[in-house]
Amino acid sequence: MAGEVERRYRKAWPLAVAAIATAVALSIVHGAQIESVETATPPQYVWVSHGRVEGHLALTYSPAGAFSPDSSTLATVIDDKIVLMDLRAADVRKVLQPRLEGVAELDIQSANYLTPNRLFVLGSGLFRSKDRESAPRTPRLAFQWDANQDALFGKVNAVCPRGGCGPPRYFPQVGYLAMYKDSNFDLWQPASGQGGRINIPSLTQHPHLFEISPDGHWLLLAQIETDSTADPAVIQLSEHRFVDSLRGHQGTVLGFAFSRDSKKVVTACEDGKARIWSVPEWKLLRTLAGHQGPVHWAEFSPYGKWVATAGEDKTARIWSADDGSLVQTLAESSAPLRTVAFAPSGEYVAASGEEIVLVWQRTLSGK
């Protein structure tokens, strides 16, 4: 299995962009929900606690893909297991136990839905050996798992088996896994096997955080090794070059995300603020201030009406993306929160630290 992913990266980047654009268009067509409906008197919503489950969502990239496409189920990870939470019943529906031939002590890092019944899983473990103490670790493994059968679907792929890659990031909106190595971003779509490569000749150091816009036009970079500035850099993918930066951060940027229409970006910062920026002007539109400590992640709701943030202060917060006002503080967590995500329907919000996932449901105020 070693090298399988790398061998699939050789197709042209335009193919990847076209696939991204198609995936986004389909997600907009099939995902329309209450949030997009306008009325003379806009409804007022509140988010109410709707359960919790042991485990975590993906801690190093947007965890939105942990929701099933129909927003009925949430996948959380705990060690070598995947817990499926029934969102309607606010209870555990099923516990999956992935097992891979030749691999012991599987440690699962993330599980994201590709289809209503199939998950894309990233993890690593030890190669099976009689002497477990000397058994070498596997590279990061990528595979699909059938939730109905609790069984492997297809092949297991090794991600960057030769080493030297930066942290891989999976983009649930468009279904691509991407990673950086030697001035290149290699992309792979596990559902189709298609891939592409983005070459940025002037980028010679690892960016520990990056984000590709859903329309395939922009690449944001942050936490670049040897770079002293905290401000994310903007790359125009058609030109393969740096064109701007998001200026004004007073600390390390810990997360960022594009809106689904690629017209806005929200950044989460160590300085305790989240910021909303326009695209492609890269102008600061709103500053979301209120967290007491670093903001670890920020995410737009599916149609851009709200922003959710997760912070070191153990709160998740919902903000108006239009005027930057705080809509609600969700303070049920007893530990810092690292990630936050909206369900595709916009009805649920999930946030997690390293050991617990909390869920809130959107309801009409006064109900």
N, C-alpha and C positions, 0 to 999 in steps of 0.2 A: 504493500500500500504506500510505502514511502515514495514521495515525489509525485503522487497522482495528481494532487492539486496543482503543483507547479507546471505539470505537462499540459494542463488545461488552460493556462494563462496566455497562450500564444495567439489567440484570436485578436483581431483589431479592436482598438478602443472605441471607434464609432459604433460597433455592434453593441458594446456594453451601454453606451449612451442611449441608443435607440431602445434597448430593452428596458432601461431605467424609465425613459419617458413613457413607454407603453404601460409599464407596471403602475406608474403614478396615475395615468389617465384611468386605468381600470379601477384602481382603489378609490378614486373620486366618484366614478359612476356607481360602484357597488356599495359605497360606504355612506351615502347620504342619509342623515339622521335628523333628529329634532333640532339639533344645533343650527342648521342652515335655514330653518323656517323663520320668516320675519312676520311680526304681527304689529298692529297699531300700538298696542301696549306690550312691550317685551316682557315675557315671563321672568319672574325672579326665582333663582334657584339657590338651594343650599346643598352641601354635601354632608351626608350622615354616615357614621361608622357602619361598616357592612361586613365586619369579620376580619380575622387575622389568621395567618398560618405560619408555622415554623419554616425557615428557609430564607432564601434571598432571590431577588431578580438579578439580572446581569449587572455587575458592579462597575464595568469599565466602558459601557456604551449604552445608548438608549435602549431601555428594556421594553419598549412598546410591543415588540413582537412576542412577548410572553403571553399576551392576550390572544385567544383564538380569533379567527377572522369574523365570527359572528358575535363576539363579545360575551359568549356564554361561559368561557372557561379561562382560568389563569394558571399558567405553569410556573411553579417555583422550584428552586433547587435546594436540596439539602444533602451534602456529601455526595453519595453515589446514587441518589434517588431523585426522581422528579415527581412532585406532588401536584396533582391537578385539582384545582379548586372550582367547584360549581358556584358561579357567581349569583345565580338566581337563588339557590338554597343557602348561600354563604357557608358552605361546608365542603369538606374534602370529598371529591368524587372518586378518585383513584390514585394509587401510588405506583409509579412505574419504576422498575429496577433494571436499567440497562446493563447488559453483560456483553463483553467483547471477547472473542476468541484470542487467546494469547496475551491478554491484558489483565493484570491484577490491580487491586486497589484503585479502581477508577474514581477520579475526582472530577465531578462535573462542574464546569464554570458557568454554563448558561444553557437555556433551552428556549427556543423560539418556534412559534408555529409557522410552518410553510403552507399547510392545508388544514382543514378542520380536524383531520385525524393524524397528521404527521408533523413531527418536531425535528428541527435542526439543532443538533447538540454539539457543543464544544467541551472538550475535557482532556485529561491526560492521566497516566497511571504508570505502572511498572510492567515491563516485559516479564511474562511468567518465567520463573526459574526455580530450581530446587533450593537454591540459596537466595532467599528473598532479600537478605541484607545487602547482597552485592548486585541485585538485579538492576539494570539500567532503567532510567525513566524513558518513557515514550516521548516523542514530540507531541505537540498539541494535536489532538485527533478531532476530526469533523465527520459527523455521520448523521443519518436520518433514522428516526425511531418511530415505529408505528404505534400510536397510542392505543388503538383497539386491540391489537395482537400482543402488545408489550414485547415487540421483537424488532430486530434490526431490519431496516428497509434499504436495500442496495449495499454499496461498499463502504468501508471505512477509509477515509483519506487522511494522510499526514499533512499538516499545515506547516510549511517552511521547514522540512526535515533537515535541511543543510544548515539551518541556523542563520543568524545575522539579521533577522526581520524584527521590526518593531511590533508592538502589540497589535494583534488583529482586531478589527472592528466589524461587527455585523450590522447592516442597515436594514431593519425590518420593512420599512416602507417599500423598498425596491428589491429586497431579497439578495443583496450582494454582501459577500465577505471581502474585506480589503485589508491589505497590509503594506507597510513600507519597507523597502530594502534598496540601497544603492541608487538613490535618486528616482526610484520607480515606485508607483503604487500598483500592485497587482490586484485584480478583482476576479472573483469567482462567484457564480450563482449556483448554489447547490441544487436547486430545483431543476435546472436545465443543463447544467454542466458548462454553460457558456462563461466566457471570461474576457478580460481585456487588460491592457497595461497603459498607465499614465506615466509618462516620463517628464520629470521636472528637472532639467539640467542644473539649475542654480540651487537646488535643494540638496545639500550634501550631508546634513545632520538629521538624526531621527527626530520626527515630531511625535511626541507621546500622546497627542490628542489631535484628531482630524475629523472632518465632517464633509461629506459630499452633498451638494444640493440635490434635491429630488429631480430637478430638470436637467442635471448633468452639466451645468454651466460653470459651477463654482466649487472651489475646494478651500476650506478654512483649516489653518494649522495653528497649533498652540503647543506650549511646553517643548519648544525646539531646543535640542541640546546645544550648548554653548551660546545660545541667544539670550541676551540680558533683558530684553523687553518682555513685559507681561502681555502686551496686546497681540491678539490673534492676527495672523497674516492672511491675506486674501489672494488666491491664485485663480486666474481666468483659464479654464481648462482648454478652451479653443486656442489660446496663445501659449499655454504651457509656461506661464511666467507670473511672478508676483505683480500685482497691480494696486494693492491698497492694504490698509490695516484698520482694525477697529480700535481706535485710540481712546484712552482715558481710564483703563483699568488700574486700580491701585493694589493689585495683588495678582497671584497666579490664577489664570482662567482654568476652572476645573471641569467645565462642561459647556457645550453649546449645541444648538439644534436649529435647523431651518423649519419654517412653516411649510406645510404641505405644498402650497403654491409657489414656494421658493422666493416669496417677496419680502420676507422678514427673517431675521436671525435673533435668537435670544442667547445670551451668554450668562453663565453662572460663575461667580468669582469668589476668591478667597477673601476679598474685602467686605463680604457680607451683602453684596448687591447683585441683582440680576439686571441685565440691560437689554432692551429691544432696539434693533438696528434695521434700517431700511436696506433693501437690495434693489438695484445695484449701486445706489448712491453711497452706501456704507455710512449713513448718518445716524447718530444717536437719536432715537425717538422718545424713549421712556426709560427712566431708571426706577427699578422696583426695590425700594429700601424698606427693611423691616426685620429681616433675619438678624439674630444676635450671634454672629459668627459666620464662618464660611458657608457659601451656598454651593452644594456639591453638584446639583443638576437642575436644569430647567427644560421645560418641554411645552410646546404649543398644543392646544387641543386640536382635534382633527380638522376643524374649519377655522382655526385661528382666533376664536372669540376669547379664549382664556389662555393663561400661562400657568403651569404648575411648577413649583420649585420645591426642592428638598434640601434641608440644611443640617449643619452640625448642631444647631440648637434644638434638635429632636422634633422639629415641626415640618410639615408640608404646608404650602400656602397656595391659594388660588388667587390670581390677579386678573384684572381686566386688561386684555391686550390693547384695547382702544385708548384708554386714558391712564393706564398704569396704577389704578387704584386697587387696594387690597380688598378682595371679595370675602375671603374667609381664611382663618388659620386653623389647621388640622393638627391638634396637639396631643393625640392619643399615644404617640410613641414614647417609650422610655429610654430610647437609644438614638444616637445620631442617625439621620437618614441620608443615604447615599444616592439613591435613584428615585425617579418618579415617572409615571407614565399614564396617559389616558388610554382607555379602551377605544377600539376603532369606532364604536357608536358614540363615544363621548359620555356615556352614562356612568362609567366607573373611573376612579382614579386609584392607582396602586402605588405605594411607596415602600421602599425597603432599606434596611441597614444590612448588616452582615448575617443576621440570625433571625429576623422576623420580617414578614410582609404584612402590611396593613392595607385594607381596601375601604374606600368610601363610595357611596352611591349618590348620584345626583337626583334630587327630588325637587318638586315645586315648593317654594316657600309657603308655609302655612298649612301644609298637609300633615 
